[in-house]
Every structure is written in C-alpha cells, then in structure tokens.
Amino acid sequence: MQDSLDIQKIADELDFDLSDVEMLLDVFIETAEESLEVLNTAIITLNYDEIYNVSHSIKGSAANLKLAKISDLAKKLELAAASKEEIEYKEISLQLSIEINKIKTR
C-alpha cells in the first residue's frame, strides 16, 4: 500500500536527484488532477473510450514514477473500459483521487 511515499526510494530507483523527483511529482499531481476531471465526466457519460484513454495516461505516468497503487487503480479502469465492463468506475476514480491527494500532502 502506498500510504507513505518514500521519495528517496523513488529517486534511487530512477537514478534521479531528490529535487528532480519532487518536481516530477508536482507535475504528475497537476496533470493527474486535470485528468481526473476529464475521467469523472467520462464516467458520468459512460464514455468508455475516454475512460480508457485517460486511465491509460494516468497508469503510464504513475508507473514511470513508481507509484504502483495509482498505476494499479488506473489499470483497473483502463481494462474495464476497454471491454466496456460494468464496474464501480466512480468508486475507483475516488480511490485514485485519494491516492493522488496522499502524494500532494507529502
């Protein structure tokens, strides 16, 4: 579980300076928050293509930053949208938002 974000561990894994990881996390948060707005609109209208695209983007960005919990949640949305599966999209989106906020308050 990603309750405590170890920025130094991320920096070590990526072979980046700590300040670079901080900057990348800030950019990720900003982009992810914008993406969540688009995602939530797509969920309301059940626009599976948009859910897929936004989830795919969040998943990839999170994975690149070693944010496994966020990447895994986005992957659930992505896979479900790809097959137009009826799941609790709103609940998973809320979980994504919570995880992103955890990073924001690091």
N, C-alpha and C positions, 0 to 999 in steps of 0.2 A: 504494500500500500504506500502511496506517495504522501503521507501525512507530513513528513519532514523533508524538505528539499535540501539535498546536500549539493550545494553549488560547487564546492571544491571538487567533489567526486565527478561531477559533470565536466568541469574544466579539465580534470586529469584525463578522463575518458576521451574527450575531444582534442586533447593536447592544445588547449586554448588558455589564455590568461583569464584570471578570475573576472577582471573588468570587462573583457570581451563577452564572457558568458552572461554577465549581468545585463549588458547592452542587448544581447540576443534575446534574453528572456523578456526584456521590456518590449522589444519589437514583437516578439511572439504574443505577448499579452494583448497588445494593441490590435494586432491583426486578428487574433482569436476572438476578441470581444466583438469586432466588426463582423466576423464570420458567424458568430453565434446569433447575431441579429438576423442575418440572412437565413441561417439554418432554422430559426424559430418560425420565420414567415413561411419557409418551405414546408415545415412540419404542419402548420395550420392548414395550408392548402393541399397537403399531401403531394407535393411536387417531388416525386421520387428522384428525378434526375438532379434537381438542385440539392436535395438532401445528400445524394451520393457525392456530387462534386465538392460541396463544402466539407463534408465529413472526410473525404479523401485528402483534401488540402490540410485540414487540421491534423489528421492522422500522420501525414508525412512530416509536417513541421514539428510536431511533438516528438516523433520518433527520432528525428535528427538531433533534437536537444535532449534525448534520453529521458523523456517524460512518458514513461511506459503507461501509467494509468490513463492519462489523457489520450494517448495513442490507441490504447485498447478500447476505450469507450467510443472514440470516433470510428474505429474499425467496426464495432457492432452496428453502428448506424449505417456505415457505408455498405456493409454486406447485406443488411436487411433491405436497404433502399434498392440495391442492385437487383434483388429478387422480388421487390415490391411486397416484402413480408410485413405483416401487420404486427408490430411490436410497440412497446411503450416509448415511442420516439421522444415525447415531451419529457418523460422521466429521465431518459438517458441524456438528453440535452441539459436538463437541470443538473445532473451529476457532473457533466462536462463543465458547466459554469462554476460549480462549487470547486472543482479541482483547479480551474484556471484562477479563481479567486485566492486559492491557497498559495499559488505562486506569487500573485500580486501582493500579498501581505507578508511575503518572506522577509 
